[in-house]
Amino acid sequence: MKLRTIRYYMKQGIINMKRNISLSCASVVSITSALFVLGAVLAIVFNLNHIVRGIESRMEVTLFLESGTPYEKVSSMEETIKIGMESQKLISYQDMMLWQHGRRN
């Protein structure tokens, strides 16, 4: 493309923008509003995603046992929970007993 052709297209574009100022403004406003809505939706989606990940990482399982439950049964339940959950932190039965014993003193 020649330099004269590029110059001609630029000149005609500016002339037409001056003639149709209202349509030019309307197109700028519509593009701006569409980008704003897209940004707002993306911000909401990313925030919800972050909140859900935070809730998933703090998921807890509490198991209540009757008094006098045999240790073997408690151990088997603990192993089942360890296998079923991909948890990084699991409080064992012994730790819970030590915590309750320390709490009473």
HUQUI-V222676 format. One record per residue. N is the residue number from 1. PHI is phi as a letter, one per 20 degrees, with the letter a starting at -180 (999 if undefined). Layout:
n: [N:N]
phi: [PHI:PHI]
This chain:
n: [1:2:3:4:5:6:7:8:9:10:11:12:13:14:15:16:17:18:19:20:21:22:23:24:25:26:27:28:29:30:31:32:33:34:35:36:37:38:39:40:41:42:43:44:45:46:47:48:49:50:51:52:53:54:55:56:57:58:59:60:61:62:63:64:65:66:67:68:69:70:71:72:73:74:75:76:77:78:79:80:81:82:83:84:85:86:87:88:89:90:91:92:93:94:95:96:97:98:99:100:101:102:103:104:105]
phi: [999:e:f:f:f:f:f:f:f:f:f:f:f:f:f:f:f:f:f:d:f:f:f:f:f:f:f:f:f:f:f:f:f:f:f:f:f:f:f:f:f:f:f:f:f:f:f:f:f:f:f:f:f:f:f:f:f:d:f:c:c:d:d:d:d:f:f:n:f:f:f:f:f:f:f:f:f:f:f:f:f:f:f:f:d:e:e:e:c:c:e:e:f:f:f:f:f:f:f:f:f:f:f:f:f]
